[in-house]
Amino acid sequence: MRTATSTYAVGLAPDGAGPVLLDWTDGEPRTWAPVTVNTFVLPVDREPLELAVLGTRQAGSFDLLVDHGDALVGARVEWDAEDVVCVTDGPSTTLTARGRDTTGDLAVELVIMTSTAHDVVIKHASYTNTGDQPLTLPRAFGPGWELPVGPGAHVAHLYGDWSREFTEGSVDLTAGELSLGSRQGITSHAHAPAVRVSSLADPGGPAYGVALAWSGSWRLAIDAPPFATRVRVLGGVDDQAGVVTLGPGERFVTPQTLAVFAPDGADGVRRRWHDFERHVLCRDISPAHRPVVYNSWYATTFAVDVDHQRALADVAAGLGVEVFVVDDGWLWGRDSDRAGLGDWTPDPVKFPDGLGPLTDAVLAHGMRFGIWVEPEAVNPDSDLYRAHPDWVYRAGDRPLVTKRHQLVLDLGRPEVLTWTLGWLRDLLSAHPITYLKWDMNRPVTDGGRPGDPYGRQWAVQHTLAYHAVLRMLREEFPHVTVEACAGGGGRVDLAVLGLTDVVWPSDETGARDRLAIQHGFLTAYGPHVMSSWVTDEPSRLDLEPASLELRFVVAMSGVLGIGADLLAWDEAQRARAAELVALYRDLRATIHTGCVELHGHPRDPLSVVEHGTPDQTVLLVAGRTGRTTSTLRPRTLAPDASYRRRGTDEVRRGAAWAAGLDVGFDLAPDADVVVLDRV
């Protein structure tokens, strides 16, 4: 099976245990042969199985656990060659393999997909109950990944907390298992569902990236058996947040797991993820769904009123803003975070004539209108909760636990999903809204549904319902841009990237701390989905002041937005902001479609995000106050092509610029933008 630059070779184990990975390489695939083992393990325990089932193998890690209810946890899944089909259609190849449990009533299907248009291999599995009794799957992961980097592995991952998401970390795993995940109903701020794996002997050498397309409770585990030449990465829906129960005839489809192989290491993994996200997951790379946004949150918090919003819109339009977004505080009774969530109608005190006067003013300026929503949340002090207290997650008769004075709606309940779809349709149909910021400001606690035999599947049901609402928005309101947020970067994964347009990586908007967050974010996710604002908020950790220019440079490396109180800016600040918005709009195509290179680290005296296309290279430079010059070595230039440095008459070959380019910090003492245009 071919990708753009590699071959993923699959065969069948000689003992009928199922498909095995023969090789994954950018050259000719090697032949795999079963290893010799001792009497304490079976050959199947060492086979690089695509799907490892307890009961089929007895040792190692397992993707699937089956509980038959007869004290037997396990399944003997057998696969026949005639049940393996590989079909090529244009650039795409799909392998489908079907197996059956000889000790029970379970049918298993494994699907592997590749395309020569990109370098990502995509897998999922499905499990079907073919019997007449319920079947429980304590673990229902997707197919695993056998990566030939052993013994042991160097594992790079992204961890964090609220306002500190996407911190880069690594673990040298000599032997044993590293487990990352979330049981909160969202991917969470603590870990991102993406890892990079390379060998302990050469951590900077060839690398593999593995990621999940799942927006709820999840698990990725990296298992390094002692002395083994391979490590296994397995994952899917977190198996401690809930189990899957299949009634007769029911089928469960696992989330997709995706992976890339990069012989050029970490940089290659990053490039391949970005390419896939742009060309496969993204519906439209144009500015239509990546506009310059003004968001009113920091200017007003909950003190929203129509006159103040119109005044902000007047200033935003003069800066070149393309979409004006009203954040939290617009809905009925929403004067603080203690009330109002769930009652999705405009507050008649704040908007006595409805949203119409504000939307008319925004549209008259040539801007689009956007609005904030939090569909999964409800305050106990709301008409919705008073009418439907049974719609929230609860743990039996235990007292309800509120966070941020709110509860979480059980979106997996059909009536809650129907209600959510209904009010969103009504809101978007009644108003000229073309931008929707979807927030989720607390994790799920006490997940479950007492008395419902399927209640333990809440984590699966909630996420599937969330995806269903996003699909409805995409299909019925294709003109609406959707920004995904969860108290910052609490729900970012490849499924969200495929169903929304941009994501909000963090509630930390202080420029210097934001640099570090975005540096980590860009190792797995592209700049075209990275919403980033210019605000007046200071950083919480790195307390060195940041000029207005630096704040713009940081935000320009993704999808630019502004969130400051524009009425507090003087005319000089507004004029400078208008210049920088115009510069960003001129460079936006390169920033969103170009190859990304990261120079240095945000904690260093100098860090740079480079964006390069065949026609242009943009270097967004962040420095420390007091630096006068620095030398950069761009990496995205064609060596024999000629480039002019914008703002000068200097023309050089790409190789000459790559040998060293001086940055004079002409924009500001702590920031610069260098543009090289091909001539």
C-alpha distance (Angstrom), angle and dihedral (degrees) to the residues before:
residue distance angle dihedral
M1 . . .
R2 3.82 . .
T3 3.78 131.3 .
A4 3.80 123.7 -177.3
T5 3.81 93.0 -79.5
S6 3.81 108.0 2.5
T7 3.79 144.7 53.5
Y8 3.80 123.2 -128.3
A9 3.81 106.2 -161.1
V10 3.81 120.5 -163.9
G11 3.80 130.6 -176.4
L12 3.80 138.8 165.9
A13 3.78 122.6 -95.1
P14 3.82 109.6 -114.4
D15 3.81 91.6 -126.8
G16 3.81 94.3 58.1
A17 3.81 93.7 -107.8
G18 3.78 91.2 132.0
P19 3.79 143.2 -103.3
V20 3.80 116.2 -15.1
L21 3.78 132.1 -167.0
L22 3.79 108.7 -110.1
D23 3.80 96.4 -177.7
W24 3.79 143.9 -31.9
T25 3.78 110.7 -152.8
D26 3.79 147.2 137.9
G27 3.81 87.9 -128.1
E28 3.78 135.3 46.0
P29 3.82 112.4 -38.3
R30 3.77 116.6 -109.0
T31 3.79 123.1 -130.1
W32 3.78 115.0 -105.5
A33 3.78 121.9 -145.7
P34 3.82 128.8 -176.4
V35 3.78 113.1 -94.8
T36 3.78 124.8 -122.4
V37 3.80 110.7 -107.2
N38 3.78 136.8 -173.4
T39 3.78 126.8 -109.3
F40 3.80 93.1 -92.9
V41 3.81 93.9 68.1
L42 3.78 135.9 39.2
P43 3.81 123.1 -126.0
V44 3.82 88.8 -112.6
D45 3.80 88.9 60.9
R46 3.79 89.2 66.9
E47 3.80 100.1 38.2
P48 3.84 116.3 114.5
L49 3.80 91.8 -119.8
E50 3.77 119.8 -173.0
L51 3.81 88.6 -146.0
A52 3.80 117.6 25.2
V53 3.81 114.2 -159.8
L54 3.80 125.6 -171.7
G55 3.77 104.8 -120.8
T56 3.78 93.4 32.9
R57 3.78 87.6 62.0
Q58 3.79 124.1 19.5
A59 3.80 104.0 -157.8
G60 3.77 137.3 41.7
S61 3.79 126.2 34.1
F62 3.79 126.1 -30.4
D63 3.79 133.9 -147.1
L64 3.79 95.0 -168.9
L65 3.80 133.3 40.5
V66 3.81 119.2 -178.0
D67 3.82 124.1 -163.1
H68 3.80 111.7 -161.4
G69 3.79 92.9 -177.9
D70 3.80 92.2 -118.0
A71 3.82 97.2 97.3
L72 3.81 89.0 -89.6
V73 3.78 115.9 117.3
G74 3.76 106.4 -175.3
A75 3.77 145.0 56.2
R76 3.78 134.7 -130.6
V77 3.79 100.4 -139.5
E78 3.79 116.3 -171.1
W79 3.79 126.8 -168.4
D80 3.80 129.2 -159.7
A81 3.79 125.5 -155.2
E82 3.81 91.8 -124.9
D83 3.82 88.7 60.7
V84 3.80 92.6 60.2
V85 3.81 115.1 88.8
C86 3.79 126.7 179.3
V87 3.82 118.1 -169.3
T88 3.81 128.1 -176.6
D89 3.79 118.7 -158.7
G90 3.79 113.3 177.0
P91 3.81 108.0 -56.3
S92 3.82 93.5 -12.7
T93 3.79 129.4 87.0
T94 3.80 123.8 -171.7
L95 3.79 125.1 -169.9
T96 3.79 116.8 -163.8
A97 3.81 121.1 -173.1
R98 3.80 125.7 -178.7
G99 3.78 126.8 -159.5
R100 3.78 136.5 172.2
D101 3.76 136.0 -145.8
T102 3.80 108.7 -116.4
T103 3.82 90.8 -165.0
G104 3.80 97.4 52.2
D105 3.76 148.3 -4.0
L106 3.79 105.6 -65.0
A107 3.80 130.2 121.2
V108 3.79 117.7 -161.9
E109 3.79 127.9 -160.2
L110 3.80 124.1 -171.3
V111 3.82 121.4 -164.8
I112 3.82 126.2 -169.6
M113 3.81 121.0 -178.0
T114 3.79 131.7 -170.5
S115 3.79 135.6 169.2
T116 3.77 133.5 -164.5
A117 3.82 86.6 -139.4
H118 3.81 91.6 74.3
D119 3.81 141.8 6.2
V120 3.80 101.5 -113.2
V121 3.81 122.3 112.6
I122 3.82 112.1 -154.0
K123 3.80 126.3 -159.4
H124 3.75 140.2 177.2
A125 3.79 138.1 158.4
S126 3.78 135.8 -149.8
Y127 3.79 128.8 -150.1
T128 3.82 121.5 -158.1
N129 3.80 128.5 -170.0
T130 3.80 105.3 -134.8
G131 3.80 94.5 177.0
D132 3.79 135.5 81.0
Q133 3.82 97.9 -112.0
P134 3.83 131.0 69.3
L135 3.79 115.7 -90.6
T136 3.80 125.0 -154.3
L137 3.80 124.4 -149.3
P138 3.83 108.0 -164.2
R139 3.80 86.9 -174.1
A140 3.80 123.5 24.1
F141 3.78 105.3 171.3
G142 3.76 123.4 159.0
P143 3.81 124.4 -110.7
G144 3.79 115.2 -54.5
W145 3.79 132.4 -126.4
E146 3.80 121.0 -119.7
L147 3.80 104.5 -157.2
P148 3.83 118.6 -168.5
V149 3.80 97.8 -139.7
G150 3.82 100.3 106.8
P151 2.85 159.0 165.4
G152 3.78 87.1 68.4
A153 3.78 125.1 -27.6
H154 3.77 144.5 -120.0
V155 3.81 105.8 -126.8
A156 3.81 121.4 -163.9
H157 3.79 115.8 -165.8
L158 3.80 142.8 162.7
Y159 3.79 121.3 -116.2
G160 3.78 137.5 162.8
D161 3.77 149.6 121.2
W162 3.77 136.9 -108.0
S163 3.83 107.0 -43.6
R164 3.83 90.2 6.2
E165 3.80 101.8 69.8
F166 3.81 126.2 150.1
T167 3.80 96.3 27.0
E168 3.78 108.6 169.9
G169 3.79 116.3 -118.8
S170 3.78 138.6 161.4
V171 3.79 139.4 -161.9
D172 3.79 128.6 -158.1
L173 3.79 101.0 -142.7
T174 3.80 109.1 -163.8
A175 3.81 94.4 172.8
G176 3.78 134.8 -22.1
E177 3.77 134.2 45.8
L178 3.79 134.0 -53.5
S179 3.80 114.1 -160.7
L180 3.82 125.7 -165.7
G181 3.77 128.5 175.0
S182 3.78 152.2 98.3
R183 3.81 136.3 -95.9
Q184 3.81 94.2 -174.5
G185 3.79 101.1 96.0
I186 3.82 89.8 -106.7
T187 3.79 130.7 65.1
S188 3.85 86.6 -101.8
H189 3.78 135.3 -147.5
A190 3.81 91.6 -92.3
H191 3.81 100.5 72.1
A192 3.79 136.9 6.0
P193 3.84 116.2 -135.1
A194 3.80 94.2 -117.5
V195 3.81 133.0 86.9
R196 3.78 137.4 177.3
V197 3.80 119.7 -142.8
S198 3.80 128.9 -163.7
S199 3.78 136.8 153.9
L200 3.79 123.6 -74.2
A201 3.78 89.4 -132.2
D202 3.82 92.9 55.5
P203 3.83 111.1 17.2
G204 3.80 91.4 170.1
G205 3.79 93.4 49.9
P206 3.81 130.9 83.7
A207 3.79 111.0 -17.4
Y208 3.78 142.7 -171.4
G209 3.79 125.9 -143.4
V210 3.81 120.2 -154.5
A211 3.81 124.3 -173.4
L212 3.79 140.3 167.5
A213 3.77 128.9 -127.1
W214 3.79 94.3 -149.7
S215 3.80 127.2 110.0
G216 3.80 101.0 -163.1
S217 3.79 138.8 54.4
W218 3.78 106.4 -20.3
R219 3.78 145.3 168.8
L220 3.80 134.7 -153.3
A221 3.79 117.6 -177.9
I222 3.79 127.5 -174.9
D223 3.80 111.2 -155.2
A224 3.80 117.9 -165.1
P225 3.82 110.1 -174.6
P226 3.81 112.9 -153.3
F227 3.81 113.2 -87.2
A228 3.82 92.7 -6.9
T229 3.80 121.8 143.1
R230 3.81 91.5 -139.0
V231 3.78 136.4 50.0
R232 3.78 122.4 -153.7
V233 3.79 124.6 -134.8
L234 3.77 112.4 -162.5
G235 3.75 132.5 172.0
G236 3.75 154.5 133.0
V237 3.79 136.1 129.8
D238 3.81 108.7 7.4
D239 3.78 107.9 -98.4
Q240 3.81 94.8 -149.5
A241 3.80 95.7 52.4
G242 3.80 88.9 63.9
V243 3.77 145.8 -39.4
V244 3.79 132.0 -112.8
T245 3.80 117.1 -116.0
L246 3.80 117.7 -166.9
G247 3.77 120.8 -160.6
P248 3.80 119.4 -155.0
G249 3.78 109.0 -58.1
E250 3.81 94.2 6.2
R251 3.78 122.3 135.0
F252 3.80 132.6 -155.9
V253 3.80 120.7 -157.8
T254 3.79 115.0 -159.3
P255 3.79 123.0 -134.4
Q256 3.76 114.9 -94.2
T257 3.78 118.2 -96.9
L258 3.78 115.6 -156.7
A259 3.78 132.5 -165.2
V260 3.79 142.4 178.4
F261 3.80 133.8 -159.4
A262 3.79 117.3 -144.4
P263 3.81 120.3 -176.6
D264 3.83 86.1 -169.6
G265 3.79 93.5 63.1
A266 3.80 130.0 -134.9
D267 3.80 94.4 -9.4
G268 3.79 89.7 52.4
V269 3.80 92.6 49.9
R270 3.80 90.2 52.0
R271 3.81 93.1 48.8
R272 3.79 92.7 49.0
W273 3.80 93.7 49.6
H274 3.80 91.6 48.8
D275 3.80 92.1 48.3
F276 3.81 91.9 50.7
E277 3.79 93.7 46.1
R278 3.81 92.0 50.1
H279 3.78 99.3 44.0
V280 3.82 103.3 30.9
L281 3.81 110.1 23.2
C282 3.80 98.8 33.5
R283 3.82 115.4 83.4
D284 3.80 94.5 -162.2
I285 3.80 128.4 5.3
S286 3.81 93.0 -167.4
P287 3.84 124.9 107.7
A288 3.81 89.3 -101.6
H289 3.80 89.6 87.6
R290 3.80 96.8 24.2
P291 3.79 101.5 55.3
V292 3.79 129.7 159.9
V293 3.81 102.3 -97.1
Y294 3.77 133.4 -158.8
N295 3.82 112.6 -157.8
S296 3.79 119.7 -167.5
W297 3.83 99.9 -152.4
Y298 3.79 100.3 102.7
A299 3.80 91.7 42.6
T300 3.80 95.9 53.2
T301 3.82 113.1 4.9
F302 3.83 102.5 -170.1
A303 3.82 95.2 -21.7
V304 3.79 93.5 95.6
D305 3.79 122.3 159.6
V306 3.76 132.9 160.1
D307 3.82 97.7 -114.9
H308 3.80 94.1 50.5
Q309 3.79 91.2 47.1
R310 3.81 91.1 50.8
A311 3.79 90.6 50.9
L312 3.80 90.5 52.1
A313 3.80 90.3 47.8
D314 3.80 90.9 53.1
V315 3.80 91.0 57.6
A316 3.82 95.1 39.8
A317 3.79 91.5 55.5
G318 3.78 90.6 55.1
L319 3.80 90.5 55.6
G320 3.81 93.5 57.2
V321 3.81 96.3 -102.5
E322 3.82 113.6 164.5
V323 3.82 102.3 -163.6
F324 3.81 129.1 32.2
V325 3.83 112.4 -154.0
V326 3.80 125.5 -165.1
D327 3.79 107.5 -150.2
D328 3.81 130.3 -161.6
G329 3.80 118.2 -28.3
W330 3.81 102.0 56.5
L331 3.80 99.0 98.7
W332 3.77 132.2 87.3
G333 3.83 113.5 -65.4
R334 3.80 93.8 -6.5
D335 3.81 101.8 140.9
S336 3.81 93.6 131.6
D337 3.79 138.3 -1.0
R338 3.81 89.6 -85.3
A339 3.80 99.2 77.4
G340 3.77 147.4 20.8
L341 3.79 105.4 45.3
G342 3.78 107.7 134.5
D343 3.80 96.8 30.4
W344 3.79 98.8 95.6
T345 3.79 102.3 -172.6
P346 3.82 126.7 103.9
D347 3.80 114.5 -91.4
P348 3.83 106.6 -105.4
V349 3.80 91.9 -146.3
K350 3.79 94.5 52.7
F351 3.81 93.8 36.8
P352 3.82 106.4 26.2
D353 3.80 91.3 172.9
G354 3.80 94.9 38.0
L355 3.78 124.4 -110.6
G356 3.81 92.9 -51.6
P357 3.83 99.3 94.5
L358 3.80 91.1 50.6
T359 3.79 96.0 44.4
D360 3.81 89.6 47.6
A361 3.81 90.7 52.9
V362 3.80 92.9 47.4
L363 3.80 93.8 48.0
A364 3.81 91.3 45.9
H365 3.80 87.6 62.4
G366 3.81 90.1 55.3
M367 3.79 92.4 -107.9
R368 3.78 128.3 124.7
F369 3.80 122.0 -119.8
G370 3.79 125.6 -121.7
I371 3.78 137.1 176.9
W372 3.82 140.5 -161.7
V373 3.81 123.1 -119.7
E374 3.80 136.7 174.3
P375 3.81 102.9 -164.6
E376 3.80 97.8 173.5
A377 3.81 95.4 54.6
V378 3.79 135.7 82.5
N379 3.79 134.2 178.3
P380 3.81 117.1 -138.2
D381 3.81 83.5 -130.2
S382 3.79 95.9 67.3
D383 3.77 137.4 96.7
L384 3.79 89.7 -119.3
Y385 3.80 94.1 58.0
R386 3.78 92.9 43.9
A387 3.80 88.8 54.3
H388 3.81 97.5 41.0
P389 3.81 112.7 23.0
D390 3.80 88.3 155.5
W391 3.81 91.8 65.3
V392 3.82 95.5 79.2
Y393 3.78 130.4 81.9
R394 3.78 110.7 -95.3
A395 3.79 138.0 167.0
G396 3.77 102.4 -129.7
D397 3.79 111.9 -87.0
R398 3.78 95.5 -18.8
P399 3.81 115.0 120.6
L400 3.77 114.2 -89.1
V401 3.79 116.3 -104.6
T402 3.79 115.5 -137.4
K403 3.78 125.1 -163.4
R404 3.79 119.0 -170.0
H405 3.81 82.7 1.8
Q406 3.79 91.0 -69.7
L407 3.79 142.6 105.6
V408 3.79 131.4 -148.3
L409 3.77 122.4 -110.9
D410 3.80 116.4 -127.9
L411 3.79 94.0 -116.8
G412 3.80 91.0 179.7
R413 3.81 90.9 70.0
P414 3.83 108.2 97.4
E415 3.81 93.6 -133.1
V416 3.82 92.2 51.4
L417 3.79 91.8 48.6
T418 3.81 91.1 48.5
W419 3.82 91.2 50.0
T420 3.83 91.6 48.4
L421 3.79 93.2 50.1
G422 3.79 89.7 48.0
W423 3.79 100.5 53.1
L424 3.80 92.6 42.8
R425 3.81 90.2 52.7
D426 3.80 89.9 48.2
L427 3.81 93.7 48.5
L428 3.79 94.7 48.3
S429 3.79 93.5 43.2
A430 3.80 94.8 49.2
H431 3.81 97.3 49.9
P432 3.83 136.7 39.7
I433 3.80 91.6 -110.0
T434 3.80 114.0 156.9
Y435 3.82 99.5 162.9
L436 3.79 125.9 55.6
K437 3.79 123.5 -172.9
W438 3.82 106.8 -159.6
D439 3.80 112.3 -160.1
M440 3.82 133.3 -173.7
N441 3.79 110.2 -172.2
R442 3.78 103.3 -178.8
P443 3.80 137.9 33.8
V444 3.78 123.9 -116.5
T445 3.79 115.4 -90.5
D446 3.79 124.8 -175.8
G447 3.77 91.1 16.7
G448 3.75 114.6 -170.7
R449 3.77 142.9 75.3
P450 3.82 114.5 -111.4
G451 3.78 113.4 -134.2
D452 3.80 94.7 16.4
P453 3.83 113.1 111.4
Y454 3.80 87.5 -150.0
G455 3.80 93.7 45.7
R456 3.78 93.6 103.6
Q457 3.80 87.6 64.9
W458 3.81 90.9 66.6
A459 3.82 92.4 118.9
V460 3.80 91.4 56.5
Q461 3.79 94.6 41.2
H462 3.81 94.1 48.4
T463 3.79 94.0 50.8
L464 3.80 93.8 45.3
A465 3.80 89.2 51.2
Y466 3.82 91.4 48.6
H467 3.80 89.2 52.5
A468 3.82 90.1 47.3
V469 3.81 91.3 55.9
L470 3.80 91.4 48.3
R471 3.81 89.9 50.4
M472 3.80 90.0 51.0
L473 3.80 90.0 53.1
R474 3.79 91.1 48.7
E475 3.81 94.1 47.8
E476 3.81 102.2 38.0
F477 3.82 99.8 31.5
P478 3.82 105.0 30.5
H479 3.81 90.7 158.1
V480 3.82 91.0 63.3
T481 3.79 116.9 94.6
V482 3.81 111.6 -144.1
E483 3.80 122.6 -151.5
A484 3.81 114.6 -165.7
C485 3.79 117.3 -145.6
A486 3.80 133.8 164.2
G487 3.78 108.1 -178.5
G488 3.78 83.4 -52.5
G489 3.80 118.2 -45.6
G490 3.79 97.3 -5.3
R491 3.81 95.2 122.4
V492 3.80 114.3 34.9
D493 3.79 121.9 138.3
L494 3.78 139.9 126.5
A495 3.81 93.1 -88.0
V496 3.81 91.1 56.8
L497 3.80 89.7 47.4
G498 3.80 89.2 55.0
L499 3.82 95.0 49.1
T500 3.82 102.6 38.3
D501 3.78 134.7 42.7
V502 3.80 105.5 -131.2
V503 3.80 136.1 5.8
W504 3.79 131.9 -146.4
P505 3.83 106.8 -126.4
S506 3.80 98.3 -166.1
D507 3.78 146.7 -10.0
E508 3.81 86.1 -128.4
T509 3.80 104.5 102.0
G510 3.80 99.2 164.1
A511 3.79 102.2 121.4
R512 3.80 100.6 -129.4
D513 3.79 96.3 46.4
R514 3.79 89.5 41.6
L515 3.81 89.4 57.7
A516 3.80 90.8 63.5
I517 3.80 92.8 46.0
Q518 3.79 92.3 50.3
H519 3.81 92.1 45.2
G520 3.80 89.3 59.7
F521 3.80 93.5 40.4
L522 3.80 91.6 55.4
T523 3.81 92.2 56.8
A524 3.82 88.1 74.1
Y525 3.80 109.1 9.8
G526 3.79 130.4 51.0
P527 3.82 130.4 -111.7
H528 3.80 91.6 -120.3
V529 3.83 89.9 71.4
M530 3.83 97.6 38.6
S531 3.79 109.0 104.1
S532 3.80 110.7 -159.5
W533 3.79 131.2 174.8
V534 3.76 138.6 -154.3
T535 3.81 107.9 -131.8
D536 3.78 138.5 157.3
E537 3.81 91.5 -118.8
P538 3.83 116.2 123.3
S539 3.79 121.8 -130.2
R540 3.78 115.7 -99.9
L541 3.81 97.5 -142.4
D542 3.80 110.1 21.1
L543 3.78 102.0 52.8
E544 3.80 99.0 -176.0
P545 3.81 107.8 122.1
A546 3.80 118.8 -106.8
S547 3.79 123.7 -145.9
L548 3.79 120.9 -131.0
E549 3.80 87.2 -107.5
L550 3.82 92.4 55.0
R551 3.78 90.6 49.1
F552 3.79 89.0 54.6
V553 3.81 93.5 45.4
V554 3.81 90.4 53.5
A555 3.81 92.6 48.5
M556 3.81 93.3 43.2
S557 3.80 91.7 65.3
G558 3.80 88.6 76.3
V559 3.81 133.8 12.9
L560 3.80 105.1 -31.0
G561 3.77 122.2 -128.5
I562 3.79 136.1 161.9
G563 3.79 123.3 -139.1
A564 3.79 104.6 165.0
D565 3.79 125.8 116.4
L566 3.79 96.6 -94.5
L567 3.80 92.3 -170.1
A568 3.81 87.8 64.7
W569 3.81 93.2 53.5
D570 3.79 117.4 95.9
E571 3.79 123.3 -131.9
A572 3.81 93.1 -94.6
Q573 3.81 91.8 54.7
R574 3.78 91.7 47.4
A575 3.80 92.1 49.1
R576 3.80 91.9 49.1
A577 3.80 90.9 47.4
A578 3.81 90.8 51.8
E579 3.82 89.9 53.0
L580 3.80 91.6 50.5
V581 3.81 93.7 46.2
A582 3.80 88.7 52.6
L583 3.81 90.6 49.1
Y584 3.80 91.0 50.3
R585 3.80 92.9 48.6
D586 3.80 88.9 52.3
L587 3.83 91.8 51.0
R588 3.81 98.0 35.7
A589 3.81 96.9 101.7
T590 3.80 91.7 55.5
I591 3.81 93.0 44.4
H592 3.80 92.6 51.7
T593 3.80 101.0 38.2
G594 3.79 103.8 29.4
C595 3.77 131.0 97.4
V596 3.82 110.4 -92.1
E597 3.79 121.7 -134.7
L598 3.80 122.6 -178.6
H599 3.81 118.2 -147.4
G600 3.79 118.3 -165.5
H601 3.79 124.1 -28.8
P602 3.81 129.8 -77.5
R603 3.80 90.4 -113.1
D604 3.82 89.5 57.9
P605 3.81 122.6 89.1
L606 3.81 87.7 -104.8
S607 3.79 132.1 26.7
V608 3.78 127.9 172.0
V609 3.79 136.3 -170.2
E610 3.80 109.9 -154.2
H611 3.80 122.2 -161.0
G612 3.79 117.2 -171.0
T613 3.80 136.3 -177.2
P614 3.82 126.7 170.3
D615 3.82 89.0 -93.7
Q616 3.78 104.2 37.7
T617 3.80 144.6 20.5
V618 3.81 121.6 -156.9
L619 3.80 121.5 -165.7
L620 3.81 115.7 -164.2
V621 3.79 105.4 -162.0
A622 3.81 126.4 -160.3
G623 3.78 117.5 -174.3
R624 3.75 142.0 164.3
T625 3.78 122.2 -96.0
G626 3.78 110.8 -92.1
R627 3.80 98.9 35.1
T628 3.78 111.2 126.8
T629 3.80 103.8 -177.2
S630 3.77 138.9 1.6
T631 3.78 134.9 -179.4
L632 3.79 122.1 -125.9
R633 3.78 130.6 -170.4
P634 3.81 109.5 -152.3
R635 3.81 115.7 -147.1
T636 3.80 104.2 -167.1
L637 3.82 99.8 66.6
A638 3.80 124.6 111.0
P639 3.83 103.1 -119.4
D640 3.82 96.3 -136.5
A641 3.81 98.4 38.5
S642 3.80 122.8 95.2
Y643 3.80 123.0 -121.4
R644 3.78 133.0 -171.6
R645 3.77 119.2 -146.3
R646 3.78 105.8 -127.0
G647 3.78 114.2 -113.8
T648 3.81 92.1 26.9
D649 3.79 139.1 66.9
E650 3.81 91.5 -125.0
V651 3.81 113.6 127.6
R652 3.80 123.7 -178.9
R653 3.76 140.1 161.2
G654 3.77 115.6 -95.0
A655 3.80 91.0 -111.7
A656 3.80 90.4 55.8
W657 3.79 93.7 50.0
A658 3.81 89.8 46.3
A659 3.79 90.2 55.8
G660 3.78 90.1 64.6
L661 3.79 139.0 -33.9
D662 3.80 122.2 -167.6
V663 3.79 119.0 -132.5
G664 3.78 112.4 -155.6
F665 3.82 98.5 -176.8
D666 3.78 90.4 -122.6
L667 3.80 92.9 158.7
A668 3.82 95.3 55.5
P669 3.81 137.8 -30.1
D670 3.82 89.8 -96.3
A671 3.82 103.2 31.5
D672 3.76 144.2 41.5
V673 3.79 141.6 172.3
V674 3.80 117.3 -145.8
V675 3.81 118.5 -168.9
L676 3.81 124.5 -169.9
D677 3.81 113.5 -168.4
R678 3.79 120.4 -163.4
V679 3.81 113.4 -121.2
